[in-house]
């Protein structure tokens, strides 16, 4: 579907794409907590290798068709696709895994989900619609995640994670530009293949914080590897790219603002973490940002239809 066609149907949303986006939220909300223990036991480089290998094995039936799809794409969309899946699946995912070796899962989770705020600002700037709410909504969400992590995430490591969120915002925008010309399964297969190949040289790097070199995973670590490599790999990114096709990059990223909220609640219920007053206030600001962001779309639709999809 072309951008014009999408812009002429601003309020029509396929329920399947919404369901896909919500499934993404549920998976991403819990992945960091499940993966962090395995990363600390096995080491980030070994965890990266094992998890991408697991994802690639699942995608082997799609490999041949995906290579044909890539060869048949026009040069510009193909370049955009390769950049997007490399940013999302290799750079962003790799930095996340390294961050989880040093920081609590909830800190990495909430800092990463400054991504929707970055996407909102990028899209508002690109489309020249910098209204008051277009600025206040991501500002509220950004303030919420910073308040949530407090001083624990504001050092050099926190800045690195937020830079990673900016990279992810860029990768999300790139995905939105070519998404309608490429199958989600092709995008995911290429992404995981690149991620796996790039993980092999990392095995030569020294271990982190005394983790034994090439430590073999136990049963608990295997569960974390499979969760991250399969459910948070081919499954979640297939749903994510499908959601971007149906909702556009900006609206899909907006849905992920729920991830810090659900992630915090699951950390309390499943992992025994305790939320303080700053964390509760941070979640409230994130919810406020979501409400503001949702509210600024309907006036545009009532005025006759500015485009709500970036792709």
C-alpha positions in Angstrom: 0.0 0.0 0.0 1.3 3.4 -1.0 1.8 6.4 1.4 -1.1 8.2 -0.3 -3.4 5.3 0.2 -2.5 5.0 3.8 -2.9 8.8 4.4 -6.4 8.6 2.9 -7.4 6.0 5.5 -5.9 7.4 8.8 -8.4 5.8 11.1 -8.6 2.3 9.5 -6.4 -0.1 11.5 -6.3 -3.8 10.9 -7.0 -5.6 14.2 -4.4 -8.2 13.3 -1.6 -5.6 13.1 -2.8 -4.2 16.5 -2.7 -7.7 18.0 0.8 -8.2 16.5 2.0 -5.0 18.2 0.5 -6.0 21.5 2.2 -9.4 21.3 5.5 -7.6 20.7 4.9 -5.5 23.8 4.3 -8.6 25.9 7.4 -10.4 24.6 9.7 -7.3 24.9 8.4 -6.6 28.4 9.7 -9.8 29.8 12.7 -10.7 27.6 15.3 -8.5 29.3 14.6 -10.1 32.7 14.7 -13.6 31.4 17.9 -13.0 29.4 19.9 -11.1 32.0 20.7 -14.1 34.2 21.8 -16.2 31.2 24.0 -13.4 30.0 25.8 -13.0 33.3 26.3 -16.8 33.6 27.4 -17.6 30.1 28.9 -14.2 29.0 27.5 -11.7 26.5 29.5 -12.9 23.5 28.6 -16.6 24.0 25.0 -15.7 24.7 24.8 -13.7 21.5 26.2 -16.6 19.5 23.9 -19.2 21.0 20.8 -17.1 20.8 21.3 -16.0 17.1 22.1 -19.7 16.2 18.8 -20.8 17.8 17.0 -18.1 15.8 18.7 -19.0 12.5 17.9 -22.8 12.9 14.2 -21.9 13.2 14.4 -19.7 10.1 16.2 -22.2 7.8 13.0 -23.1 5.9 12.7 -19.5 4.9 16.3 -19.0 3.9 16.2 -19.8 0.2 13.0 -17.8 -0.5 14.4 -14.9 1.4 17.5 -14.8 -0.7 15.4 -14.8 -3.8 13.3 -11.9 -2.4 16.4 -9.9 -1.6 17.8 -10.3 -5.1 14.5 -9.2 -6.7 14.2 -6.0 -4.7 15.1 -2.7 -6.3 18.5 -1.4 -5.2 17.3 1.5 -3.0 14.8 -0.5 -0.9 17.3 -3.3 -0.7 19.9 -1.0 0.8 17.4 0.4 3.2 16.3 -3.1 4.2 19.9 -4.2 4.8 20.7 -1.1 6.9 17.5 -1.5 8.9 17.9 -5.2 9.8 21.6 -4.7 10.6 20.9 -1.7 12.9 17.9 -3.5 14.6 19.3 -7.0 14.8 23.0 -6.5 15.1 24.0 -3.1 16.5 21.0 -2.5 18.8 20.6 -6.1 19.9 24.4 -6.4 20.5 24.6 -3.3 22.7 21.5 -4.4 24.6 23.2 -7.7 25.5 26.4 -6.0 26.6 24.4 -3.5 28.7 22.6 -6.4 30.4 25.9 -7.8 31.6 26.4 -4.6 33.7 23.0 -3.1 34.4 19.7 -4.4 35.9 17.3 -5.5 33.3 14.6 -2.9 34.3 17.2 -0.1 33.9 18.1 -1.2 30.4 14.5 -1.8 29.5 13.3 1.6 30.5 16.2 3.5 29.0 15.8 1.6 25.7 12.1 2.7 25.5 13.1 6.3 25.0 13.0 5.0 21.4 9.3 5.9 20.8 10.0 9.4 21.9 12.9 9.7 19.5 10.8 8.3 16.6 8.0 10.8 17.4 10.4 13.7 17.3 12.0 12.5 14.1 8.7 12.0 12.4 7.3 15.4 13.6 10.4 17.1 12.3 10.4 15.3 9.0 6.7 16.0 8.3 6.9 19.6 9.7 4.2 19.1 12.3 6.0 20.2 15.5 2.9 21.1 17.4 2.9 21.7 21.2 1.6 18.2 21.9 4.0 16.7 19.4 6.8 18.0 21.6 5.1 17.5 25.0 4.2 13.9 24.4 7.7 12.4 23.8 9.1 14.8 26.4 6.7 13.4 29.0 7.6 9.8 28.1 11.3 10.6 28.0 11.1 12.3 31.4 9.2 9.2 32.7 11.9 6.7 31.8 14.7 8.9 33.1 12.8 9.4 36.4 12.2 5.6 36.5 15.8 4.7 36.4 17.0 7.6 38.5 20.7 8.0 39.1 21.4 4.4 38.3 21.2 4.9 34.6 22.5 8.4 34.1 26.2 7.7 33.8 28.2 6.8 30.7 26.4 3.4 30.5 23.0 5.1 30.6 24.1 7.5 27.8 25.2 4.5 25.7 21.9 2.8 26.2 19.9 5.9 25.2 22.2 6.3 22.2 21.3 2.7 21.4 17.6 3.7 21.6 18.3 6.5 19.1 19.9 3.9 16.8 16.8 1.8 17.2 14.6 4.7 16.3 16.5 5.2 13.1 16.2 1.5 12.3 12.5 1.7 13.0 12.1 4.6 10.6 14.1 2.8 7.9 11.9 -0.3 8.4 8.8 1.9 7.8 10.1 3.3 4.5 10.4 0.0 2.7 8.2 -2.3 4.8 5.4 -2.6 2.2 7.7 -3.9 -0.4 9.2 -6.8 1.6 7.8 -9.8 3.4 8.3 -9.7 7.2 9.7 -13.3 7.0 12.4 -12.1 4.6 13.3 -9.2 6.7 13.6 -11.4 9.8 15.6 -14.1 8.1 18.1 -11.7 6.7 18.3 -9.9 10.1 19.0 -13.1 12.0 21.5 -14.4 9.4 23.5 -11.1 9.6 23.3 -11.1 13.4 24.6 -14.7 13.6 27.5 -14.1 11.2 28.5 -11.0 13.1 28.4 -12.9 16.4 31.1 -15.4 15.4 34.1 -12.9 15.6 32.8 -11.7 19.0 33.7 -15.1 20.5 37.4 -14.1 20.2 36.9 -11.2 22.6 38.0 -11.5 26.2 35.3 -12.6 28.8 33.4 -10.0 30.7 33.7 -9.7 34.5 35.3 -13.1 35.0 32.7 -15.2 33.2 34.5 -18.3 32.1 35.5 -18.3 28.4 33.0 -20.2 26.2 31.0 -21.3 29.3 28.5 -23.9 28.4 24.9 -23.0 29.3 23.0 -24.9 31.9 19.3 -25.7 31.7 18.3 -22.2 33.1 20.6 -20.5 30.7 19.3 -22.5 27.8 15.8 -21.3 28.6 17.0 -17.7 28.5 18.9 -18.3 25.2 15.8 -19.9 23.6 13.5 -17.1 24.9 15.8 -14.4 23.5 16.9 -16.3 20.3 13.6 -17.6 19.2 10.7 -15.8 20.9 12.5 -12.5 21.0 14.2 -13.2 17.6 12.3 -14.5 14.6 8.9 -14.5 16.4 8.9 -11.0 17.8 10.6 -9.3 14.9 8.3 -11.0 12.4 5.4 -9.5 14.4 7.2 -6.2 14.7 7.7 -5.8 11.0 4.2 -6.9 10.3 2.9 -4.3 12.8 5.1 -1.6 11.1 3.5 -2.5 7.7 0.0 -2.1 9.1 0.5 0.8 11.5 3.5 2.7 10.1 6.7 3.2 12.1 5.5 6.0 14.3 2.3 4.4 15.5 3.9 1.0 15.9 6.7 2.6 18.1 4.0 4.4 20.1 2.5 1.1 21.2 5.9 0.0 22.6 5.6 2.8 25.2 3.7 0.2 27.2 6.8 -2.0 27.5 8.4 -0.2 30.5 5.0 -0.3 32.3 4.4 -4.0 31.7 8.1 -4.8 32.1 8.1 -3.1 35.5 4.9 -4.9 36.6 6.2 -8.3 35.4 9.5 -7.6 37.2 7.6 -7.1 40.5 5.3 -10.1 40.0 7.7 -12.6 38.4 11.1 -11.6 39.7 10.3 -10.0 43.1 11.6 -6.5 42.3 10.3 -3.5 44.3 9.1 -0.2 42.8 9.7 3.0 44.7 7.9 6.3 44.4 10.2 7.5 41.6 9.5 4.4 39.5 5.7 4.8 40.0 5.9 8.5 39.0 8.0 7.6 36.0 5.4 5.1 34.8 2.7 7.7 35.3 4.7 10.1 33.0 5.1 7.4 30.4 1.3 6.8 30.4 0.8 10.6 30.1 3.1 10.7 27.1 1.1 7.9 25.5 -2.2 9.8 26.1 -0.8 13.0 24.7 0.6 11.2 21.7 -2.7 9.4 20.9 -4.6 12.7 21.3 -2.6 14.6 18.7 -3.4 12.2 15.9 -7.2 12.5 16.0 -7.3 16.3 15.3 -5.2 15.8 12.2 -7.6 13.1 11.0 -10.6 15.4 11.6 -9.0 18.2 9.6 -9.1 15.8 6.6 -6.3 13.7 6.8 -2.7 14.4 7.2 -0.7 11.3 6.8 -0.2 9.2 9.9 2.1 6.7 8.4 5.7 7.5 7.6 6.2 4.8 5.0 
